[in-house]
């Protein structure tokens, strides 16, 4: 029993003394680790983040309000969104932004780099003007070589000034859409319905530009969705008003021509026909006025259904890069190298302790 206790005993002073005796080894390891860490992290391009926070308008016809809605929100639920008549509520916004149709619609957004060296559409910028570390070139070159050796059947490509079909994307377009799903994200606070749009990019100005563009596109989509029925009704009544106006003007012309041609006539048959034309004219006028009233009501309905968004935080050009954290990475590598060196120096003592 005493021999076992002696085996398990570790003299800390002896351990520190042994570590201190290898201080030159630590110095060499730190220098090599620092150089390798800098060589790895410094060539990586810097990335910037820009966020937009919006609070959508709440519908008055939702039944999830009051104390019950407040109680549900404390558990992360939103009864208003579920029980309301609106089928497109904020929790679906992230799915919309990550959809192919929405991301493809961003291809034609015009962007400009902060230094003014480049102005082009977002599709061209993402496919032709992205910076990569020098040690990534062999992998890129190998990928291009494999595509040449094993070519795939080419699809009709879009992008740039051409139109892109989200239903049938080319290989390049598919890879770009896949990349955009990781750099353009949306999150929703289920308690407050406040949603945050976040965009990551290598250029701070393009980052803020795309964050604001995504906000505008999302607001336009939601507005079009919520006002679609009212806009259809408005267009329908505009057509009816135009038809009623033409019919009324023709009735006025017929009545006028008849009165001009029979000014001095007192025959009852002709007077009856004049009255009939006048009644038809009045009927056409009443129809025209009724359609005008319906049209004004439809316009008001469009305005009523148009949602309002409160911008809690607008897009702004980031001042500092969000990642990679170069200093933290280098310090982390030095810490791991230190731990590894200590374990290497004490490997014999550790083996004895384990055994």
C-alpha positions as CSV (number, residue, x, y, z in Angstrom):
1,X,0.0,0.0,0.0
2,X,2.8,2.4,0.8
3,X,4.6,1.7,-2.5
4,X,1.3,2.5,-4.4
5,X,1.0,5.8,-2.6
6,X,4.6,6.7,-3.4
7,X,3.9,5.9,-7.1
8,X,0.9,8.1,-7.2
9,X,2.7,11.0,-5.5
10,X,3.8,13.8,-7.9
11,X,6.3,16.4,-6.7
12,X,5.2,19.7,-8.2
13,X,8.5,21.5,-7.6
14,X,10.2,18.8,-9.6
15,X,7.7,19.1,-12.4
16,X,8.1,22.9,-12.6
17,X,11.8,22.5,-12.4
18,X,11.8,20.1,-15.3
19,X,9.5,22.4,-17.4
20,X,11.8,25.4,-16.6
21,X,14.8,23.5,-17.7
22,X,13.2,23.1,-21.2
23,X,12.6,26.9,-21.6
24,X,14.6,26.9,-24.9
25,X,12.3,24.2,-26.3
26,X,9.3,26.4,-25.4
27,X,10.9,29.4,-27.1
28,X,11.5,27.3,-30.3
29,X,7.9,25.9,-30.2
30,X,6.4,29.4,-29.7
31,X,8.4,30.9,-32.6
32,X,7.5,28.1,-35.0
33,X,3.8,28.1,-33.9
34,X,3.6,31.9,-34.2
35,X,5.1,31.8,-37.7
36,X,2.8,29.0,-38.9
37,X,-0.3,30.5,-37.3
38,X,0.4,33.9,-38.9
39,X,1.1,32.2,-42.2
40,X,-2.2,30.5,-42.0
41,X,-4.5,33.2,-40.7
42,X,-3.1,36.4,-42.3
43,X,-3.8,35.4,-46.0
44,X,-7.4,34.7,-45.2
45,X,-9.7,37.5,-46.4
46,X,-11.5,39.6,-43.8
47,X,-15.3,39.3,-43.5
48,X,-17.7,41.9,-42.3
49,X,-21.2,41.6,-40.9
50,X,-24.2,44.0,-41.3
51,X,-27.5,43.5,-39.6
52,X,-31.0,45.0,-40.1
53,X,-33.7,44.6,-37.4
54,X,-37.4,45.0,-38.4
55,X,-40.6,44.8,-36.4
56,X,-43.6,43.9,-38.6
57,X,-47.0,45.4,-38.2
58,X,-49.4,43.3,-36.1
59,X,-52.8,42.5,-37.5
60,X,-55.8,43.8,-35.6
61,X,-57.9,40.7,-36.5
62,X,-55.5,38.3,-34.7
63,X,-57.1,36.6,-31.7
64,X,-53.9,35.9,-29.8
65,X,-53.8,39.2,-28.0
66,X,-54.6,40.1,-24.4
67,X,-53.4,38.2,-21.4
68,X,-53.5,34.9,-23.1
69,X,-51.1,36.1,-25.9
70,X,-48.8,37.6,-23.3
71,X,-48.7,34.4,-21.3
72,X,-48.0,32.4,-24.5
73,X,-45.2,34.7,-25.5
74,X,-43.4,34.1,-22.2
75,X,-43.1,30.5,-23.3
76,X,-41.8,31.4,-26.8
77,X,-45.2,31.1,-28.5
78,X,-47.1,33.6,-30.6
79,X,-50.8,32.9,-30.8
80,X,-51.4,35.9,-33.0
81,X,-49.3,34.6,-35.8
82,X,-50.9,31.1,-35.6
83,X,-54.5,32.2,-35.3
84,X,-54.5,35.2,-37.6
85,X,-55.9,35.2,-41.1
86,X,-52.4,36.0,-42.5
87,X,-50.9,32.7,-43.7
88,X,-47.4,34.2,-44.1
89,X,-46.3,35.2,-40.6
90,X,-42.8,36.2,-39.4
91,X,-41.6,32.8,-38.5
92,X,-41.6,31.9,-42.2
93,X,-39.4,34.8,-43.2
94,X,-36.2,32.8,-42.8
95,X,-37.5,30.1,-45.1
96,X,-38.4,32.8,-47.7
97,X,-35.0,34.4,-47.6
98,X,-33.2,31.0,-48.0
99,X,-35.4,30.0,-50.9
100,X,-33.9,29.8,-54.4
101,X,-36.4,32.2,-55.9
102,X,-35.5,34.9,-53.3
103,X,-31.8,34.5,-53.6
104,X,-31.8,34.4,-57.4
105,X,-33.7,37.8,-57.3
106,X,-30.6,39.3,-55.6
107,X,-28.3,38.5,-58.5
108,X,-29.0,41.7,-60.3
109,X,-28.4,44.0,-57.4
110,X,-25.8,46.6,-58.3
111,X,-22.9,46.8,-55.7
112,X,-19.9,49.0,-55.4
113,X,-16.7,48.2,-53.3
114,X,-15.8,50.7,-50.6
115,X,-12.7,51.8,-52.4
116,X,-14.7,52.4,-55.6
117,X,-12.5,50.0,-57.6
118,X,-15.4,47.9,-58.7
119,X,-19.1,48.4,-59.6
120,X,-21.0,45.5,-60.9
121,X,-24.0,43.2,-60.2
122,X,-23.9,40.9,-57.2
123,X,-23.8,37.8,-59.4
124,X,-20.6,38.9,-61.1
125,X,-19.1,40.1,-57.8
126,X,-19.7,36.8,-56.0
127,X,-18.5,34.6,-58.9
128,X,-15.5,36.5,-60.2
129,X,-14.2,38.9,-57.5
130,X,-13.9,36.9,-54.3
131,X,-10.6,36.8,-52.5
132,X,-9.1,33.5,-51.3
133,X,-6.0,32.5,-49.5
134,X,-3.0,31.6,-51.6
135,X,-2.9,28.0,-50.2
136,X,-6.4,27.5,-51.5
137,X,-5.3,27.8,-55.1
138,X,-4.1,24.2,-55.5
139,X,-7.5,23.0,-54.4
140,X,-9.3,25.4,-56.8
141,X,-6.9,24.4,-59.6
142,X,-7.5,20.7,-58.9
143,X,-11.3,21.2,-58.9
144,X,-11.1,23.0,-62.3
145,X,-8.9,20.2,-63.6
146,X,-11.4,17.5,-62.5
147,X,-14.2,19.4,-64.2
148,X,-12.2,19.4,-67.5
149,X,-11.3,15.8,-67.2
150,X,-14.8,14.7,-66.2
151,X,-17.1,17.4,-67.8
152,X,-20.7,17.5,-66.9
153,X,-23.6,18.2,-69.2
154,X,-23.9,22.0,-69.3
155,X,-27.1,23.7,-68.5
156,X,-28.3,27.0,-69.8
157,X,-26.5,29.5,-67.5
158,X,-27.9,32.8,-66.5
159,X,-26.7,35.6,-64.2
160,X,-25.4,39.0,-65.0
161,X,-27.7,40.7,-67.4
162,X,-29.5,37.5,-68.4
163,X,-32.4,35.9,-66.6
164,X,-31.9,33.1,-64.2
165,X,-34.5,30.4,-63.9
166,X,-34.7,29.3,-60.2
167,X,-36.3,26.1,-61.3
168,X,-33.4,25.1,-63.5
169,X,-30.1,26.4,-62.2
170,X,-26.7,25.8,-63.8
171,X,-23.9,24.3,-61.8
172,X,-22.3,27.7,-61.1
173,X,-25.7,29.2,-60.2
174,X,-26.4,26.3,-57.8
175,X,-23.1,26.7,-56.0
176,X,-23.7,30.5,-55.7
177,X,-27.2,30.0,-54.3
178,X,-25.7,27.4,-51.8
179,X,-23.0,29.9,-50.8
180,X,-25.6,32.7,-50.3
181,X,-27.6,30.6,-47.9
182,X,-24.7,30.7,-45.5
183,X,-23.9,34.4,-45.9
184,X,-27.5,35.8,-46.0
185,X,-29.5,34.7,-43.0
186,X,-32.6,35.7,-41.1
187,X,-33.6,35.0,-37.5
188,X,-36.9,35.7,-35.8
189,X,-37.6,36.3,-32.1
190,X,-40.8,34.2,-31.6
191,X,-41.8,36.3,-28.6
192,X,-41.8,39.7,-30.3
193,X,-41.9,38.8,-34.0
194,X,-38.8,41.0,-34.5
195,X,-36.7,39.6,-37.3
196,X,-33.0,40.2,-38.0
197,X,-31.4,40.1,-41.4
198,X,-27.7,39.4,-41.4
199,X,-25.3,39.6,-44.3
200,X,-21.6,38.6,-44.3
201,X,-19.2,39.8,-47.1
202,X,-15.6,40.6,-47.7
203,X,-16.3,44.3,-48.5
204,X,-18.0,46.5,-45.8
205,X,-19.9,48.7,-48.3
206,X,-21.3,45.7,-50.3
207,X,-22.2,44.0,-47.0
208,X,-24.3,47.0,-45.9
209,X,-25.8,47.4,-49.4
210,X,-26.9,43.8,-49.6
211,X,-28.4,43.9,-46.1
212,X,-30.5,46.8,-47.1
213,X,-31.4,45.2,-50.5
214,X,-32.6,42.0,-48.7
215,X,-34.7,44.2,-46.4
216,X,-36.3,46.0,-49.4
217,X,-36.9,42.8,-51.3
218,X,-38.4,41.1,-48.3
219,X,-40.7,44.1,-47.6
220,X,-41.8,44.2,-51.2
221,X,-42.6,40.5,-51.2
222,X,-44.6,40.7,-48.1
223,X,-46.4,43.8,-49.3
224,X,-47.2,42.1,-52.6
225,X,-48.5,39.0,-50.8
226,X,-50.7,40.8,-48.4
227,X,-52.2,43.2,-51.0
228,X,-52.5,40.7,-53.8
229,X,-56.3,40.2,-53.4
230,X,-56.9,43.9,-52.9
231,X,-54.8,44.8,-56.0
232,X,-56.7,42.2,-58.1
233,X,-60.0,43.7,-57.0
234,X,-58.6,47.2,-57.8
235,X,-57.6,46.2,-61.3
236,X,-60.9,44.6,-61.8
237,X,-62.9,47.7,-60.8
238,X,-60.5,49.8,-62.9
239,X,-61.6,47.7,-65.9
240,X,-65.3,48.0,-65.0
241,X,-65.0,51.8,-64.5
242,X,-63.4,52.1,-68.0
243,X,-66.1,50.0,-69.6
244,X,-68.9,51.9,-67.7
245,X,-67.4,55.2,-68.7
246,X,-67.3,54.2,-72.4
247,X,-70.9,53.0,-72.2
248,X,-72.0,56.2,-70.5
249,X,-70.3,58.4,-73.1
250,X,-72.0,56.4,-75.9
251,X,-75.4,56.8,-74.2
252,X,-74.8,60.6,-73.9
253,X,-73.9,60.8,-77.6
254,X,-77.0,58.8,-78.6
255,X,-79.2,61.0,-76.4
256,X,-77.7,64.2,-77.7
257,X,-77.9,63.2,-81.4
258,X,-81.5,62.2,-81.0
259,X,-82.5,65.5,-79.2
260,X,-80.7,67.5,-81.9
261,X,-82.5,65.7,-84.7
262,X,-86.0,65.9,-83.1
263,X,-86.0,69.3,-81.3
264,X,-89.4,70.5,-82.6
265,X,-91.1,67.1,-82.7
266,X,-94.1,66.7,-80.4
267,X,-95.2,63.1,-81.3
268,X,-95.6,61.0,-78.3
269,X,-93.7,58.0,-79.8
270,X,-90.7,60.2,-80.4
271,X,-91.0,61.7,-76.9
272,X,-91.1,58.2,-75.4
273,X,-88.0,57.2,-77.3
274,X,-86.2,60.3,-76.1
275,X,-87.3,59.4,-72.5
276,X,-86.0,55.9,-73.0
277,X,-82.6,57.2,-74.2
278,X,-82.5,59.6,-71.3
279,X,-83.3,56.8,-68.8
280,X,-80.6,54.6,-70.4
281,X,-78.1,57.5,-70.1
282,X,-79.0,58.0,-66.4
283,X,-78.7,54.2,-65.8
284,X,-75.3,54.2,-67.4
285,X,-74.3,57.1,-65.3
286,X,-75.4,55.5,-62.1
287,X,-73.5,52.3,-63.1
288,X,-70.4,54.4,-63.8
289,X,-70.7,56.2,-60.4
290,X,-71.2,52.9,-58.6
291,X,-68.1,51.4,-60.2
292,X,-66.1,54.6,-59.3
293,X,-67.2,54.1,-55.7
294,X,-66.2,50.5,-55.7
295,X,-62.8,51.5,-57.2
296,X,-62.1,54.0,-54.5
297,X,-63.0,51.4,-51.9
298,X,-60.6,48.9,-53.5
299,X,-57.8,51.6,-53.5
300,X,-58.5,52.1,-49.8
301,X,-58.4,48.4,-49.2
302,X,-55.0,48.2,-50.9
303,X,-53.7,50.9,-48.6
304,X,-55.2,49.2,-45.6
305,X,-53.6,45.9,-46.4
306,X,-50.2,47.4,-47.1
307,X,-48.1,46.4,-44.1
308,X,-45.9,48.8,-42.2
309,X,-42.5,47.9,-40.9
310,X,-40.6,49.6,-38.1
311,X,-36.9,49.6,-38.7
312,X,-35.3,49.1,-35.3
313,X,-31.8,49.0,-36.7
314,X,-30.9,50.0,-40.2
315,X,-28.1,48.7,-42.4
316,X,-24.8,50.4,-41.7
317,X,-21.3,50.0,-43.1
318,X,-19.3,48.0,-40.6
319,X,-16.1,49.6,-39.3
320,X,-14.3,46.4,-38.2
321,X,-14.2,42.9,-39.6
322,X,-16.1,40.3,-37.7
323,X,-13.9,37.4,-38.6
324,X,-11.4,35.8,-38.7
325,X,-10.2,36.9,-35.3
326,X,-6.5,36.8,-36.1
327,X,-5.1,37.7,-32.6
328,X,-7.4,35.2,-30.9
329,X,-6.4,32.5,-33.3
330,X,-2.7,33.1,-32.9
331,X,-3.0,33.2,-29.1
332,X,-5.1,30.1,-29.1
333,X,-2.5,28.3,-31.2
334,X,0.3,29.4,-28.8
335,X,-1.7,28.1,-25.9
336,X,-2.3,24.7,-27.5
337,X,1.4,24.5,-28.4
338,X,2.3,25.3,-24.8
339,X,0.0,22.5,-23.5
340,X,1.4,20.1,-26.1
341,X,4.9,20.9,-25.2
342,X,4.3,20.5,-21.5
343,X,2.7,17.1,-22.1
344,X,5.7,16.1,-24.3
345,X,8.1,17.0,-21.5
346,X,6.2,15.2,-18.8
347,X,5.4,12.2,-20.9
348,X,7.5,9.9,-18.8
349,X,6.0,11.0,-15.5
350,X,2.5,10.7,-17.0
351,X,3.2,7.1,-18.1
352,X,4.4,6.3,-14.6
353,X,1.3,7.8,-13.1
354,X,-1.0,5.9,-15.5
355,X,0.8,2.6,-14.9
